[in-house]
Amino acid sequence: MNYLIISILLNAYLGIVFVFFNKFKIDLFQAIVYNYITCVVTGSYMSGGFPLTVSSIDEEWFKWALLMGFLFISIFNIIALSSVKVGVTVTQTSNKLSLIIPVLFSWYVYHETIGWVKWAGIVLALIAVILTMLKAEKSAKKHAIWVYALPLILFIGSGMIDTLTNYVTAHFIKNDTMANTYLIAGFFVAAFLGFLVLLLLYVFKQKTFHIKHLIAGIVLGVPNYFSIFYLIKALNMKGLSSSAVIPINNIGILFIVTLFGVFIFKERLSKLNILGVVLTVVSMLLIYFGDRL
């Protein structure tokens, strides 16, 4: 359970830190690219050296690491773009609602038993996400039709990342060393793809390097690495199934970020928002105890 709590806290930090990035006018794309480079360095330090070799290509998990890396860099940037284009409310709702995808995957593919108590918790979690994020955006602007596809892409992409993490953990990850190597491979692909694009943007003077973007990437990258590392450890631990770990992880992140917004950023919650926060706690308890029945 400790691994899951650590993952929740680190992921909540990732959601909160973007608020400060906005205040300091951090270029999100540059920060995201440097974040993945930092993830590779952090993972390599944890391994005592860069663990990938030519023979890594022959590993069964390598092709999934390539897909994971592509999803990492793509979804992170879609979150940033969607937040700007259609608003944080819709973006975060799509991101957290994606918890249903890995749950259904575990139920259908792995035939994990999901009793009525856990199902009630999962449904309640979905309702809680919507209520917590339900805020009126009176100044909503009209956008091109393609912009409104971003939340849908985010919903599917975030669900795929959680599902892929669950699948690889169940089939290929046997120990911490293998988990670390797989993560570094995924982060390396994300860093490589992102840096290629960033290099072109520098060459054509579409972006300008500044040390603050690099620092932001480091501040983002170290906890980003460990957030996924501990999620994998949580998926491997005995006592909770994957159909419980991922919903608790997502709803726990939402709960902490919401509380942080209220007490630190002084955000005001409507009655529906408050009901959503209460339901997050209830849903987590139902999922947790429902998994142990």
C-alpha positions as CSV (number, residue, x, y, z in Angstrom):
1,M,0.0,0.0,0.0
2,N,2.9,2.3,0.7
3,Y,4.0,2.1,-3.0
4,L,0.5,3.2,-4.1
5,I,0.5,6.1,-1.7
6,I,3.9,7.3,-2.9
7,S,2.7,7.1,-6.5
8,I,-0.4,9.1,-5.7
9,L,1.6,11.8,-3.9
10,L,4.1,12.1,-6.7
11,N,1.5,12.2,-9.5
12,A,-0.4,14.9,-7.5
13,Y,2.8,16.9,-7.4
14,L,3.0,16.7,-11.2
15,G,-0.5,18.1,-11.6
16,I,0.2,20.9,-9.1
17,V,3.6,22.0,-10.5
18,F,2.2,23.0,-13.8
19,V,0.4,25.9,-12.0
20,F,3.8,27.3,-11.0
21,F,5.2,26.7,-14.5
22,N,2.5,29.0,-15.8
23,K,3.3,31.7,-13.3
24,F,7.0,31.6,-14.2
25,K,6.2,31.5,-18.0
26,I,7.8,28.1,-18.5
27,D,7.7,26.8,-22.1
28,L,5.8,23.5,-21.5
29,F,7.1,21.7,-24.5
30,Q,10.8,22.4,-23.6
31,A,10.1,21.5,-19.9
32,I,8.4,18.2,-21.0
33,V,11.4,17.2,-23.3
34,Y,14.0,18.0,-20.6
35,N,11.7,16.2,-18.1
36,Y,12.1,12.9,-20.1
37,I,15.9,13.4,-20.4
38,T,15.9,13.8,-16.6
39,C,13.9,10.6,-16.2
40,V,16.5,8.7,-18.2
41,V,19.3,10.2,-16.1
42,T,17.4,9.4,-12.8
43,G,16.7,5.9,-13.8
44,S,20.3,5.3,-14.9
45,Y,21.5,6.6,-11.6
46,M,19.2,4.2,-9.8
47,S,20.6,1.3,-12.0
48,G,24.2,2.3,-11.4
49,G,24.5,3.1,-15.1
50,F,22.6,3.2,-18.4
51,P,21.1,-0.2,-18.5
52,L,20.1,-0.4,-22.2
53,T,22.3,-2.4,-24.6
54,V,22.0,-3.6,-28.2
55,S,20.6,-6.9,-26.8
56,S,17.7,-5.0,-25.1
57,I,16.1,-4.9,-28.6
58,D,15.5,-8.6,-28.4
59,E,13.7,-8.4,-25.0
60,E,10.0,-9.1,-25.1
61,W,9.1,-5.9,-23.4
62,F,11.2,-3.7,-25.8
63,K,8.4,-3.1,-28.4
64,W,6.0,-2.1,-25.6
65,A,8.6,0.3,-24.4
66,L,8.7,2.0,-27.8
67,L,5.0,2.4,-27.7
68,M,5.1,3.6,-24.2
69,G,7.7,6.3,-25.1
70,F,5.6,7.5,-28.0
71,L,2.5,7.7,-25.7
72,F,4.5,9.5,-23.0
73,I,5.6,12.4,-25.1
74,S,2.3,12.6,-27.0
75,I,-0.1,12.5,-24.1
76,F,1.9,14.9,-22.0
77,N,1.8,17.5,-24.8
78,I,-1.9,16.8,-25.5
79,I,-2.6,17.6,-21.8
80,A,-0.8,20.9,-22.2
81,L,-2.5,21.7,-25.5
82,S,-6.0,20.7,-24.4
83,S,-5.7,22.7,-21.2
84,V,-5.0,25.8,-23.3
85,K,-7.6,25.2,-26.0
86,V,-10.6,23.7,-24.2
87,G,-9.8,24.4,-20.5
88,V,-8.4,22.6,-17.5
89,T,-11.8,21.3,-16.4
90,V,-12.5,19.3,-19.5
91,T,-8.9,18.2,-19.8
92,Q,-8.6,16.8,-16.3
93,T,-12.0,15.2,-16.4
94,S,-11.0,13.3,-19.6
95,N,-7.7,12.3,-18.0
96,K,-9.2,10.9,-14.8
97,L,-12.2,9.2,-16.5
98,S,-9.7,7.1,-18.4
99,L,-9.4,4.9,-15.3
100,I,-12.3,2.8,-16.6
101,I,-10.2,1.6,-19.6
102,P,-7.6,-0.4,-17.6
103,V,-10.3,-1.7,-15.2
104,L,-12.4,-3.1,-18.1
105,F,-9.2,-4.5,-19.6
106,S,-8.3,-6.4,-16.3
107,W,-11.9,-7.6,-16.0
108,Y,-12.2,-8.8,-19.6
109,V,-8.7,-10.1,-20.3
110,Y,-7.4,-11.3,-16.9
111,H,-10.9,-12.2,-15.7
112,E,-10.3,-10.4,-12.4
113,T,-13.3,-10.7,-10.1
114,I,-15.1,-7.5,-9.6
115,G,-17.9,-7.8,-7.1
116,W,-20.8,-5.4,-6.8
117,V,-19.0,-3.4,-4.0
118,K,-16.0,-2.7,-6.2
119,W,-18.2,-1.9,-9.2
120,A,-20.2,0.5,-7.0
121,G,-16.9,2.2,-6.1
122,I,-15.8,2.4,-9.7
123,V,-19.1,4.0,-10.8
124,L,-19.0,6.3,-7.8
125,A,-15.4,7.3,-8.7
126,L,-16.5,8.3,-12.2
127,I,-19.3,10.4,-10.8
128,A,-16.9,11.9,-8.3
129,V,-14.5,12.9,-11.0
130,I,-17.2,14.7,-13.0
131,L,-18.6,16.5,-9.9
132,T,-15.2,17.5,-8.7
133,M,-14.2,19.0,-12.0
134,L,-17.6,20.5,-12.8
135,K,-16.9,24.2,-13.0
136,A,-18.7,26.8,-15.1
137,E,-16.4,28.2,-17.8
138,K,-18.4,31.3,-18.8
139,S,-15.7,32.7,-21.0
140,A,-15.5,29.6,-23.2
141,K,-14.3,30.4,-26.7
142,K,-15.2,28.8,-29.9
143,H,-12.6,26.6,-31.5
144,A,-12.0,24.6,-34.6
145,I,-13.8,21.2,-34.6
146,W,-10.5,19.3,-34.3
147,V,-9.8,21.0,-30.9
148,Y,-12.8,19.3,-29.4
149,A,-11.3,15.9,-30.3
150,L,-8.4,16.5,-27.9
151,P,-10.3,15.4,-24.7
152,L,-11.3,12.2,-26.5
153,I,-7.7,11.5,-27.6
154,L,-6.6,12.2,-24.0
155,F,-9.2,9.9,-22.6
156,I,-8.1,7.0,-24.9
157,G,-4.3,7.8,-24.6
158,S,-4.3,8.0,-20.8
159,G,-6.3,4.8,-20.6
160,M,-3.8,3.1,-22.9
161,I,-0.8,4.2,-20.8
162,D,-2.4,2.7,-17.6
163,T,-3.5,-0.4,-19.5
164,L,0.0,-0.9,-21.1
165,T,1.7,-0.4,-17.7
166,N,-0.6,-3.0,-16.2
167,Y,-0.1,-5.5,-19.1
168,V,3.7,-5.2,-19.2
169,T,3.9,-5.5,-15.4
170,A,1.8,-8.6,-15.4
171,H,3.7,-10.4,-18.3
172,F,7.3,-9.2,-18.4
173,I,8.4,-7.4,-15.3
174,K,9.9,-9.9,-12.9
175,N,11.9,-7.6,-10.5
176,D,12.9,-4.0,-9.8
177,T,15.9,-4.2,-12.2
178,M,13.7,-5.2,-15.1
179,A,11.1,-2.6,-14.2
180,N,13.8,0.1,-14.1
181,T,15.2,-0.9,-17.5
182,Y,11.8,-1.0,-19.1
183,L,11.0,2.5,-17.7
184,I,14.3,3.9,-18.9
185,A,13.6,2.5,-22.4
186,G,10.2,4.2,-22.5
187,F,11.6,7.5,-21.2
188,F,14.5,7.3,-23.6
189,V,12.2,6.9,-26.6
190,A,10.1,9.9,-25.4
191,A,13.3,12.0,-24.8
192,F,14.7,11.1,-28.2
193,L,11.5,11.9,-30.1
194,G,11.0,15.1,-28.1
195,F,14.5,16.3,-28.5
196,L,14.5,15.8,-32.3
197,V,11.5,18.0,-32.6
198,L,12.9,20.5,-30.1
199,L,16.2,20.6,-32.0
200,L,14.4,21.5,-35.2
201,L,12.5,24.2,-33.4
202,Y,15.8,25.7,-32.1
203,V,17.3,25.5,-35.6
204,F,14.3,27.3,-37.2
205,K,14.2,29.7,-34.3
206,Q,10.7,28.7,-33.3
207,K,11.9,28.2,-29.7
208,T,14.6,29.8,-27.7
209,F,16.6,28.0,-25.0
210,H,16.5,29.4,-21.5
211,I,18.0,27.8,-18.4
212,K,14.6,28.1,-16.6
213,H,13.1,25.6,-19.0
214,L,15.8,23.1,-18.3
215,I,15.4,23.6,-14.5
216,A,11.7,23.1,-14.9
217,G,12.3,19.9,-16.7
218,I,14.5,18.6,-13.9
219,V,12.0,19.6,-11.3
220,L,9.3,17.7,-13.3
221,G,11.5,14.8,-14.3
222,V,12.7,13.3,-11.1
223,P,9.2,12.9,-9.5
224,N,7.8,11.8,-12.8
225,Y,10.2,8.9,-13.0
226,F,9.4,7.7,-9.5
227,S,5.7,8.2,-9.9
228,I,5.6,5.5,-12.6
229,F,8.3,3.4,-10.9
230,Y,6.2,3.1,-7.7
231,L,3.0,2.6,-9.7
232,I,4.6,-0.5,-11.2
233,K,5.7,-1.7,-7.8
234,A,2.1,-1.1,-6.5
235,L,0.8,-3.2,-9.4
236,N,3.2,-6.0,-8.4
237,M,2.4,-6.0,-4.7
238,K,0.1,-8.6,-3.2
239,G,-3.2,-7.7,-1.6
240,L,-4.7,-5.4,-4.3
241,S,-5.6,-6.3,-7.9
242,S,-4.8,-4.0,-10.8
243,S,-8.5,-3.2,-11.1
244,A,-8.3,-1.6,-7.7
245,V,-4.8,-0.1,-7.8
246,I,-5.4,2.1,-10.9
247,P,-8.8,3.6,-9.9
248,I,-7.5,4.3,-6.4
249,N,-4.4,5.9,-7.9
250,N,-6.4,8.2,-10.2
251,I,-9.0,9.2,-7.8
252,G,-6.4,9.7,-5.0
253,I,-4.5,12.1,-7.3
254,L,-7.7,14.0,-8.0
255,F,-8.5,14.2,-4.3
256,I,-5.1,15.6,-3.3
257,V,-4.9,18.1,-6.2
258,T,-8.4,19.4,-5.3
259,L,-7.5,19.8,-1.6
260,F,-4.3,21.6,-2.6
261,G,-6.3,23.9,-4.9
262,V,-8.7,24.8,-2.1
263,F,-6.2,25.3,0.8
264,I,-3.1,26.7,-1.1
265,F,-4.5,28.3,-4.2
266,K,-7.7,29.4,-2.4
267,E,-10.0,28.0,-5.1
268,R,-13.7,28.0,-4.3
269,L,-15.7,24.8,-4.6
270,S,-19.4,24.6,-5.4
271,K,-21.7,22.3,-3.5
272,L,-21.4,19.8,-6.4
273,N,-17.6,20.0,-6.2
274,I,-17.7,19.4,-2.4
275,L,-20.0,16.4,-3.0
276,G,-17.5,15.1,-5.6
277,V,-14.6,15.4,-3.0
278,V,-16.7,13.4,-0.5
279,L,-17.5,10.8,-3.1
280,T,-13.8,10.4,-4.0
281,V,-13.2,9.2,-0.4
282,V,-16.2,6.9,-0.4
283,S,-15.3,5.4,-3.8
284,M,-11.7,4.7,-2.7
285,L,-13.0,2.9,0.4
286,L,-15.5,0.9,-1.6
287,I,-12.9,-0.1,-4.2
288,Y,-10.3,-1.0,-1.5
289,F,-12.6,-3.1,0.7
290,G,-14.5,-4.5,-2.3
291,D,-11.2,-5.8,-3.6
292,R,-10.6,-7.7,-0.4
293,L,-14.0,-9.4,-0.1
